[in-house]
Amino acid sequence: MAEIEVLRASVQAALDEGGAGNGVDVVGRVCQACVHLLPVDGAAVSVMVDAGHREVVYASDAVSAALAELQFSLGEGPCFEAYVNGGPVLVPDLVAEPPAAWPVFAAEAAAYPVAALFTFPVQIGAARVATLDTYRSTPGSLSPGELSTALRVADVAALALSGLRAGGGRWLDGDGRWMEGAGMRFREVHQATGMLIAHLGLPASVALARLRAYAFGHGRSLLEVAGDVVAGRLRLDEAFGEGSP
């Protein structure tokens, strides 16, 4: 498709002109193009290392941003499945056929105008580094041609993300400054996780699980709970009881 090649050329030109720090705006260009080229209402790109290290680079609209936050808060959803399995996750009717692999996310997503989800892994070379997440407000599958287009857009997203890579293959420095332009929506989650690791001697996965469990159990967002932990308004050792997992 000629439009894909035009997009690829424009991304490459922007990276050549703007240098490595210009990647966030370029990723945004890819997300906007994705919405234009495909029958979807929104798109987002998130870099990932594992379930505990994820950051939204760009979301085209408020619903895409909310879905990204919901997945990270719960630790489940199509982005994690696509990242782990390395293939597209296609859900043409979220209400009629909610995936058994992530029932809580599917139920929570019903609060938003989301009827279909299509998520694609993004790779730089052999390394899986991100996901391209899209949604549609009406149910329905992607045609073979549309699926091919989506996979090609994911390849262009990988090119755009190459403008965000720091030295040594890291995405973020210790303070998350490399992703400053993306807003670092989950910076405080990473900081709060680090505080639990340091103060309670918990493994990283257990520390993040504790944050998620408290947020879910109290009907709060993970971002709100993490903000309270970082600000010293909440001590999860007291909330859970000393020494509890």
Secondary structure, DSSP 4 states (H G I P E B T S, - for coil): -HHHHHHHHHHHHHHHHH-GGGHHHHHHHHHHHHHHHSS-SEEEEEEEEETTEEEEEEESSHHHHHHHHHHHHHT-SHHHHHHHH-S-EEES-TTTS--TT-HHHHHHHTTSS-SEEEEEEEEETTEEEEEEEEEESS--PPPHHHHHHHHHHHHHHHHHHGGG--GGG-S--TT-GGGGGGT-TTHHHHHHHHHHHHHH---HHHHHHHHHHHHHHTT--HHHHHHHHHHTS--HHHHH-TT--
